[in-house]
């Protein structure tokens, strides 16, 4: 069974009201009880003064019968008030002893006792009367039945209990109505949320007329919808780009195969067709492998097998690996700075090669590439700079998105499938780093950072680095910006 906030609030209000009403009722009851017993003790004091005055005027035993007659007249017909005089001289006595079980601690001359066979207590007041003439020292005990007082207190207690119960019930009903009215904006918000549909992803919850508490919640919810909408758009774009990228090599494979099957071909011609198809299969393989790699990164995978190395040494090895493309493009490279950091050398090399290939593809012959390694506290930045056309701010925001290409660079889309810089971003995130791009003064700088490990190292010479010649090897996935 689902719990209702309105009902919970109503019950909570009712419980709080019950506690408050009970405390107030108990306080009133205690005050009234004290007041009634104070009045009862005051009555005993008045009657004891009258009895004391009567006894004081009878110092002789011969006149003691007048005292007995007057005290008998003072005793109430219903026996609610009794007098008892205790004396060492039997001639100066009156009444019967008041013996019972004490029900409360004595308070001075006052005491409460329960007589045998009686349902109510009796309150007594004891007074000492000094002797005079033949009369010795006497002890006067005045007793009053508490039946009327206790019955009144019982009725008052029952009345307070009934009033408290009725008041709590009224509070429960009223709080139910009040909470429903107070939670009406939440009900409208819930009803509006149920109307959200994937058909209209731009639909948002209205927060203008909501209370402050719900306004913040609605703003956060709308923010989550915005993020989901952007993620959905990226997913749609990613799916479209994947389909586009895969369609091209598949179309080429189908077209070449169909042409080869139209007529008889020589062995050499078939070999050429198979060689062309193999290139397209290699392209498909690279795209699929890169997509699988990015998928693992999206699931939060982190780099493993970290080794603390000199990043300058790793960059130097990549420059040696790219010696032939650099020579063909007639480019020179300088490198500044060094730092030690724990990295997966394979992933780091992959990201570094993508940055360098990106710079090679977008640099004019005879220009200079710059590689800078700078440590900033707990991060080490690796940046590759090359002269090039300025990149506007909007393009820089998406430059590391998957399959993203600048319009002017689409001419080489056959060789590059637009995942290189996305892989750089994935490698940086796997090393708890980030990516960045800057374009100013005719220089475009692409880079990424990794978590730092060791201290900084002295910067190498500022002369252009001279990569050593390496064997010809298949280049890693390239990127176009």
TAZIZI-V5418 format. One record per pair of residues at least 6 apart in sequence whose ideal C-beta (glycine too) atoms are under 7 Angstrom apart, sorted by the first residue. I is the first residue (numbers start at 0). J is the second residue. D is the distance in whole Angstrom. If there is no record, write none. Layout:
# TAZIZI-V5418
i j d
I J D
I J D
This chain:
# TAZIZI-V5418
i j d
4 182 6
5 175 7
5 178 4
5 179 5
5 182 6
8 174 7
8 178 4
9 171 6
9 174 4
9 175 4
9 178 6
12 170 6
12 174 4
13 167 5
13 170 5
13 171 4
13 174 6
16 166 7
16 167 5
16 170 4
17 163 7
17 167 4
20 163 4
20 166 5
20 167 6
21 163 6
24 159 4
24 163 5
27 159 7
28 155 6
28 156 6
28 159 6
31 155 6
32 152 6
35 148 5
35 151 7
35 152 7
36 148 7
39 122 6
39 143 6
39 145 7
39 148 6
40 109 6
40 124 7
42 143 7
43 122 7
43 124 4
43 141 5
43 143 6
44 124 7
46 73 7
46 80 6
46 141 6
47 124 6
47 126 5
47 139 6
47 141 5
49 73 7
50 70 6
50 73 7
50 82 6
50 139 6
50 141 7
51 126 6
51 128 6
51 139 6
53 66 6
53 69 5
53 70 7
54 66 6
54 128 5
54 137 6
54 139 7
55 128 7
57 63 6
57 65 6
57 66 5
57 134 7
58 131 4
58 132 3
58 133 6
58 134 5
59 132 6
59 133 5
60 90 4
60 91 7
60 133 5
63 90 6
63 91 6
66 93 7
67 93 5
70 82 5
70 93 6
73 82 7
74 80 6
74 81 6
74 82 6
79 143 6
79 144 4
80 143 5
81 94 6
81 97 7
81 142 5
82 93 6
82 94 5
82 141 6
83 93 7
83 94 4
83 95 7
83 96 6
83 97 6
83 140 4
84 91 7
84 92 6
84 93 4
84 94 7
84 137 5
84 139 6
85 137 7
85 138 4
86 92 5
86 135 6
86 137 5
87 135 5
88 135 5
91 134 5
91 135 7
91 137 6
97 121 7
97 123 6
97 140 6
97 142 5
99 112 4
99 113 5
99 114 4
99 115 7
99 121 7
100 112 6
100 113 5
101 110 6
101 111 7
101 112 5
102 111 5
102 112 6
102 113 5
102 120 5
103 111 4
108 124 5
108 125 5
108 126 7
109 122 6
109 124 6
110 123 5
111 120 5
111 122 5
112 120 7
112 121 6
112 123 7
113 120 5
114 121 6
119 144 6
119 145 5
119 146 4
119 149 5
120 145 5
121 142 5
121 143 7
121 144 6
121 145 6
122 143 6
122 145 6
123 140 6
123 141 7
123 142 5
124 141 5
125 138 6
125 140 5
126 139 5
127 136 7
127 138 6
128 136 7
128 137 4
128 139 6
129 136 6
130 136 5
184 209 5
184 210 6
184 213 6
185 213 6
188 204 6
188 209 7
188 213 6
188 217 7
191 204 6
191 205 7
192 204 6
195 202 6
196 202 7
200 228 5
200 231 7
203 221 5
203 224 6
204 217 5
204 220 6
204 221 6
206 214 5
206 217 4
206 218 6
209 217 6
237 401 6
237 402 7
240 401 7
240 402 3
244 286 6
244 402 7
244 416 5
245 283 7
245 286 7
248 279 4
248 282 5
248 283 5
251 279 5
252 276 5
252 279 5
255 272 5
255 275 6
255 276 6
259 269 7
259 272 5
285 476 5
286 416 5
289 418 4
289 422 6
289 476 5
292 422 7
292 425 7
293 401 7
293 421 6
293 422 7
293 425 6
296 425 4
296 428 6
296 429 6
300 429 7
301 429 5
302 343 4
302 346 6
302 429 4
302 430 5
303 343 7
304 343 5
305 341 4
305 342 6
305 343 6
306 341 7
306 342 7
306 344 6
307 339 5
307 340 7
307 341 5
307 452 5
307 453 6
308 339 7
308 342 7
308 344 6
309 337 6
309 339 6
309 456 6
310 337 6
310 338 6
310 340 6
310 372 5
310 379 6
310 381 6
311 334 6
311 337 4
311 372 6
311 456 7
311 459 6
313 344 6
313 347 6
313 348 6
313 351 7
314 334 6
314 351 6
314 370 6
315 464 7
317 348 6
317 351 5
317 352 5
317 355 6
318 332 6
318 464 6
318 466 4
319 466 5
319 467 5
319 469 5
320 352 7
320 469 6
320 472 7
321 352 7
321 355 6
322 466 4
322 467 7
322 468 5
322 469 6
323 471 6
324 359 5
325 332 7
325 359 7
325 466 6
328 359 5
328 362 7
328 364 6
329 364 4
329 365 5
330 359 6
330 362 6
330 366 6
330 368 6
331 367 5
331 463 4
332 368 5
332 370 6
332 463 6
332 464 5
333 367 6
333 369 5
333 461 6
333 463 5
333 464 6
334 370 4
334 459 6
334 464 5
335 371 5
335 458 5
335 461 6
336 371 6
336 372 4
336 373 5
336 458 5
337 372 5
337 456 4
337 458 7
337 459 7
338 372 6
338 374 4
338 379 5
338 451 6
338 455 5
338 456 6
339 452 5
339 453 3
339 454 7
339 456 7
340 379 5
340 449 5
340 450 7
340 451 5
340 452 5
341 452 4
342 430 6
342 449 6
346 426 5
346 429 6
347 426 7
349 422 6
349 426 6
349 475 6
350 422 7
350 423 5
350 426 4
350 427 7
350 447 6
351 381 7
352 475 5
353 419 4
353 420 7
353 422 6
353 423 5
353 475 7
353 476 7
353 478 5
354 383 4
354 423 6
354 445 5
355 383 6
356 419 7
356 474 7
356 477 5
356 478 7
357 419 6
357 420 7
357 445 6
357 478 5
357 480 6
358 368 5
358 383 5
358 385 4
360 411 7
360 479 7
361 385 6
361 387 5
361 480 6
362 368 6
362 385 4
362 386 6
362 387 7
363 386 7
366 385 7
366 386 5
367 463 7
368 383 7
368 384 7
368 385 5
369 384 4
370 383 5
371 382 5
372 379 7
372 381 5
373 380 5
374 451 6
374 455 5
377 450 6
377 451 5
378 432 6
378 448 5
378 450 7
378 451 6
379 448 6
379 449 6
379 451 5
380 446 6
380 448 5
381 446 6
381 447 6
382 444 5
382 446 3
383 445 6
383 446 6
384 442 5
384 443 7
384 444 4
385 443 6
386 441 6
386 442 6
387 443 4
389 438 5
390 438 4
390 443 6
394 405 6
395 436 5
395 438 7
397 403 5
398 420 6
398 436 5
398 480 6
399 420 5
399 421 6
399 423 7
399 424 4
399 434 5
400 421 7
401 417 7
401 418 6
401 421 4
402 417 4
402 418 7
403 417 6
404 412 7
404 417 5
404 479 5
404 480 7
405 480 6
408 479 5
408 480 6
411 479 5
412 479 7
414 477 7
415 477 5
415 478 6
415 479 4
417 478 7
417 479 6
418 476 6
418 478 7
419 476 6
419 477 6
419 478 2
420 478 5
420 480 7
422 476 7
423 434 6
423 447 5
424 434 5
426 447 7
427 433 6
427 434 5
427 447 4
427 448 6
427 449 7
430 449 4
430 450 6
431 450 4
432 447 6
432 448 4
432 449 4
432 450 6
433 447 7
433 448 6
434 447 5
435 446 6
436 444 7
436 445 5
437 444 4
